[in-house]
Amino acid sequence: MLHLLTLTWNAADKLSKLHDSLIPALTGLDYTWFIKDNASKDNTIEVASTWGDKVKVIPYKNNQQNFSAGMNYLFAEASPKDDDLVMLLNNDIVFNDTKSIKSMIDIIKKDDTVGAVGCRLLYTDTDRLQHAGVVFSNQYHLPTHFRTNQKTDASAEKNRLFQVVTGAVMLTKGEYFKNSWKGNKSGINGMDENYHWAFDDVDLCLAIKYNMDKKIVYCGNTSIFHEESASLKKNPANKLFQPHNVNYLKTKWEGRYISDEDMYIRDPRHNLYLK
């Protein structure tokens, strides 16, 4: 069973584009798509409520929860089994084929050592990379997208191991998600709610990799557009909390992750995932 989790706010147009590309990509899969609407002023609920029984639209009272809290809320609503698949899915995504999701699922189903799978993302309507994995810079020791804004090529289409992949489109299992953090004030286990719209997906990957000893795989065999942070462009709350997020990430994971950007830049075959 695949549980897809999406947060949205005043983005009926983007959510509709996602829906139109997503549903064909889910053909043949057992799934439920959970959408948490954060008190949108547009017609999101009316539109999404017509999409059938496999789409569960959950109205929420406001837009005050951060990404982690929102995802944890949806995870609790979905209540997946430990071995069920869980996909974090942004509302500003468009799938360009019907194979990308299945390619990601194949990786995590065929290899028990894999804990999370990310994907190649291109800026909308371009051939420029938005996400080809996440690396940690040697200068600041902070996460950054690898090769962002570069033209995609054969190297970007190869599967590769990273410490982190973006949560814009991320696949994991119920067991790994719920065991990533158990200290939330909300009482819901899952993503660490102490982050505010930045590094929460980084923390999730680090927990899966270093606390659960599972691989984080970037799947290059995908064709997906991502507008990138469409909701935050309307409400840039992440910038207000950036110093807090940076300090919290560094303090929590001090000495655990490595600064690996140069390794990937120097060697295009570094950490290829060949299974």
C-alpha positions as CSV (number, residue, x, y, z in Angstrom):
1,M,0.0,0.0,0.0
2,L,1.3,3.5,-0.9
3,H,0.2,6.5,1.1
4,L,0.9,9.9,-0.5
5,L,1.0,12.9,1.8
6,T,0.6,16.4,0.4
7,L,0.2,19.8,2.2
8,T,-1.4,22.7,0.3
9,W,-2.5,26.3,0.8
10,N,-4.1,28.5,-1.8
11,A,-2.8,26.4,-4.7
12,A,-5.8,24.8,-6.5
13,D,-4.2,25.4,-9.9
14,K,-0.9,23.7,-8.9
15,L,-2.7,20.9,-7.1
16,S,-4.8,20.2,-10.2
17,K,-1.7,20.0,-12.4
18,L,-0.2,17.6,-9.9
19,H,-3.4,15.5,-9.9
20,D,-3.6,15.3,-13.7
21,S,0.0,14.0,-13.9
22,L,0.0,11.9,-10.8
23,I,-3.1,9.7,-11.3
24,P,-1.8,8.1,-14.6
25,A,1.5,7.4,-12.8
26,L,-0.3,5.5,-10.1
27,T,-2.1,3.1,-12.5
28,G,-1.8,-0.5,-11.1
29,L,-0.8,0.6,-7.6
30,D,-2.7,0.3,-4.4
31,Y,-2.7,3.8,-3.0
32,T,-4.4,6.5,-1.1
33,W,-3.6,10.2,-1.5
34,F,-4.0,12.3,1.6
35,I,-4.2,16.1,1.1
36,K,-4.2,18.5,4.0
37,D,-5.7,21.8,3.0
38,N,-4.5,24.6,5.4
39,A,-7.5,26.9,5.3
40,S,-7.2,27.9,1.6
41,K,-9.2,30.8,0.4
42,D,-9.5,29.4,-3.1
43,N,-11.6,26.5,-4.3
44,T,-9.0,23.8,-3.4
45,I,-11.4,21.7,-1.3
46,E,-14.2,21.9,-3.8
47,V,-12.0,20.8,-6.7
48,A,-10.1,18.1,-4.9
49,S,-13.2,16.6,-3.4
50,T,-14.3,15.5,-6.9
51,W,-11.2,13.3,-7.4
52,G,-12.7,10.0,-6.2
53,D,-12.4,7.7,-3.2
54,K,-8.6,7.3,-3.4
55,V,-8.1,11.0,-2.6
56,K,-8.8,12.0,0.9
57,V,-9.0,15.8,1.4
58,I,-8.6,16.9,5.0
59,P,-9.5,20.5,5.8
60,Y,-7.4,22.1,8.5
61,K,-8.3,25.2,10.6
62,N,-5.3,27.4,9.7
63,N,-1.9,27.6,7.9
64,Q,0.2,27.7,11.1
65,Q,1.7,24.2,11.2
66,N,5.2,23.9,9.8
67,F,6.1,21.2,7.2
68,S,7.1,18.6,9.8
69,A,4.0,19.0,11.9
70,G,1.8,19.0,8.8
71,M,3.4,15.8,7.5
72,N,3.1,14.1,10.9
73,Y,-0.6,15.1,11.0
74,L,-1.2,13.4,7.6
75,F,0.9,10.4,8.6
76,A,-1.3,9.9,11.7
77,E,-4.4,10.3,9.5
78,A,-3.1,7.7,7.0
79,S,-2.0,5.3,9.8
80,P,0.2,3.2,7.5
81,K,1.5,-0.2,8.5
82,D,5.3,-0.5,9.1
83,D,5.9,-2.0,5.7
84,D,3.6,0.3,3.8
85,L,5.2,2.9,1.5
86,V,4.9,6.5,2.3
87,M,5.6,9.3,-0.2
88,L,6.1,12.9,0.8
89,L,4.8,14.9,-2.2
90,N,4.8,18.7,-2.7
91,N,1.9,20.4,-4.3
92,D,4.0,22.0,-7.0
93,I,5.1,18.8,-8.7
94,V,4.3,17.5,-12.2
95,F,5.1,14.0,-13.3
96,N,6.2,13.8,-17.0
97,D,5.8,10.0,-17.3
98,T,4.1,7.0,-15.7
99,K,7.4,5.3,-14.8
100,S,9.1,7.6,-12.3
101,I,7.1,6.5,-9.2
102,K,7.4,2.9,-10.1
103,S,11.2,3.2,-10.6
104,M,11.4,4.7,-7.0
105,I,9.3,1.9,-5.6
106,D,11.4,-0.8,-7.3
107,I,14.5,0.4,-5.5
108,I,13.0,0.4,-2.0
109,K,11.1,-2.9,-2.5
110,K,14.1,-4.8,-4.0
111,D,16.7,-3.8,-1.4
112,D,15.9,-4.1,2.3
113,T,19.0,-1.9,3.1
114,V,17.3,1.1,1.5
115,G,15.4,3.5,3.9
116,A,14.5,6.4,1.6
117,V,14.4,7.1,-2.1
118,G,14.5,10.6,-3.8
119,C,14.4,11.5,-7.4
120,R,15.8,13.7,-10.2
121,L,13.8,16.9,-10.3
122,L,13.9,19.6,-13.0
123,Y,12.8,23.2,-12.8
124,T,9.3,23.4,-14.3
125,D,9.4,23.4,-18.2
126,T,13.2,23.3,-18.3
127,D,16.1,20.9,-18.7
128,R,17.8,22.3,-15.6
129,L,18.3,20.3,-12.5
130,Q,16.5,21.4,-9.4
131,H,17.5,18.3,-7.4
132,A,20.1,15.6,-8.1
133,G,20.8,14.7,-4.5
134,V,21.8,16.8,-1.5
135,V,25.4,17.3,-0.4
136,F,27.0,19.1,2.5
137,S,29.3,22.0,1.7
138,N,32.9,22.0,2.9
139,Q,32.8,25.7,3.6
140,Y,29.6,25.9,5.8
141,H,28.9,22.3,6.5
142,L,25.3,22.8,5.5
143,P,23.1,20.9,3.1
144,T,22.7,22.1,-0.5
145,H,21.3,20.7,-3.7
146,F,24.0,19.0,-5.8
147,R,24.3,20.5,-9.3
148,T,21.3,22.7,-8.9
149,N,20.5,24.8,-12.0
150,Q,22.9,22.8,-14.2
151,K,21.7,21.2,-17.4
152,T,20.6,17.6,-16.8
153,D,22.7,14.9,-18.5
154,A,23.5,11.2,-18.4
155,S,25.3,11.5,-15.1
156,A,22.3,13.0,-13.4
157,E,20.2,10.0,-14.6
158,K,22.3,7.5,-12.7
159,N,21.2,6.2,-9.3
160,R,23.4,7.3,-6.5
161,L,23.8,7.2,-2.7
162,F,23.6,10.4,-0.7
163,Q,23.2,11.3,2.9
164,V,20.1,13.3,2.1
165,V,17.5,13.7,-0.7
166,T,14.8,16.3,-0.8
167,G,11.4,15.8,0.7
168,A,9.7,17.4,-2.3
169,V,9.2,13.8,-3.6
170,M,10.5,11.3,-1.2
171,L,9.6,7.6,-0.7
172,T,10.1,5.7,2.6
173,K,8.3,3.2,4.7
174,G,5.9,3.7,7.6
175,E,8.4,2.1,10.0
176,Y,11.2,4.5,9.2
177,F,9.1,7.6,9.2
178,K,7.5,7.0,12.6
179,N,10.8,6.1,14.2
180,S,12.8,9.1,13.0
181,W,11.9,11.3,15.9
182,K,9.9,10.7,19.1
183,G,10.3,14.1,20.9
184,N,7.5,16.2,19.4
185,K,5.3,18.3,21.6
186,S,2.3,17.2,19.5
187,G,2.8,13.7,20.7
188,I,3.0,12.4,17.1
189,N,6.2,10.5,16.2
190,G,7.7,11.2,12.8
191,M,9.5,14.3,11.5
192,D,11.1,16.6,14.0
193,E,8.7,19.5,14.5
194,N,11.5,21.8,15.9
195,Y,12.4,22.8,12.4
196,H,10.5,25.5,10.7
197,W,10.2,25.1,6.9
198,A,13.8,24.1,6.4
199,F,16.1,21.1,7.0
200,D,13.2,18.9,8.2
201,D,13.6,16.6,5.3
202,V,17.4,16.7,5.9
203,D,16.8,15.6,9.5
204,L,14.5,12.8,8.4
205,C,17.1,11.4,6.0
206,L,19.9,11.7,8.5
207,A,17.8,9.8,11.1
208,I,17.0,7.0,8.6
209,K,20.7,6.8,7.5
210,Y,22.6,7.2,10.8
211,N,20.1,6.0,13.4
212,M,18.6,3.2,11.5
213,D,21.6,2.3,9.3
214,K,19.6,2.5,6.0
215,K,20.7,3.7,2.6
216,I,19.4,7.0,1.1
217,V,19.1,6.5,-2.7
218,Y,18.7,9.1,-5.4
219,C,16.8,7.7,-8.4
220,G,18.0,9.3,-11.6
221,N,15.6,7.4,-13.8
222,T,12.8,9.9,-13.2
223,S,11.3,12.8,-15.1
224,I,9.6,15.2,-12.8
225,F,9.1,18.9,-12.7
226,H,9.3,20.9,-9.5
227,E,8.5,24.6,-9.2
228,E,10.3,24.6,-5.8
229,S,8.8,26.1,-2.7
230,A,5.7,27.5,-4.4
231,S,3.9,28.1,-1.1
232,L,6.9,29.6,0.6
233,K,7.1,32.2,-2.2
234,K,3.7,33.4,-1.0
235,N,4.6,33.2,2.7
236,P,8.4,33.1,3.2
237,A,8.4,31.9,6.8
238,N,11.5,29.8,6.3
239,K,13.7,32.9,6.0
240,L,12.5,34.1,9.4
241,F,13.6,30.9,11.1
242,Q,16.8,30.3,9.1
243,P,19.3,31.0,12.0
244,H,17.3,28.7,14.3
245,N,17.1,25.9,11.7
246,V,20.9,26.1,11.0
247,N,21.8,26.1,14.7
248,Y,19.4,23.3,15.5
249,L,20.6,21.0,12.7
250,K,24.3,21.5,13.5
251,T,23.7,21.0,17.2
252,K,21.6,17.9,16.8
253,W,23.8,16.2,14.2
254,E,27.2,17.5,15.3
255,G,29.9,14.9,14.3
256,R,27.4,12.6,12.6
257,Y,27.2,13.7,9.0
258,I,30.2,14.4,6.7
259,S,30.9,17.3,4.4
260,D,30.9,15.5,1.1
261,E,30.3,18.1,-1.7
262,D,33.9,17.8,-3.0
263,M,33.7,14.0,-3.3
264,Y,30.8,14.3,-5.7
265,I,32.3,17.1,-7.7
266,R,35.7,15.4,-8.1
267,D,34.3,12.0,-9.1
268,P,31.2,11.6,-11.2
269,R,31.0,7.9,-10.2
270,H,31.2,8.6,-6.5
271,N,28.6,6.5,-4.6
272,L,26.9,5.1,-7.6
273,Y,24.1,2.8,-6.6
274,L,24.4,-0.2,-8.9
275,K,21.8,-2.7,-7.6
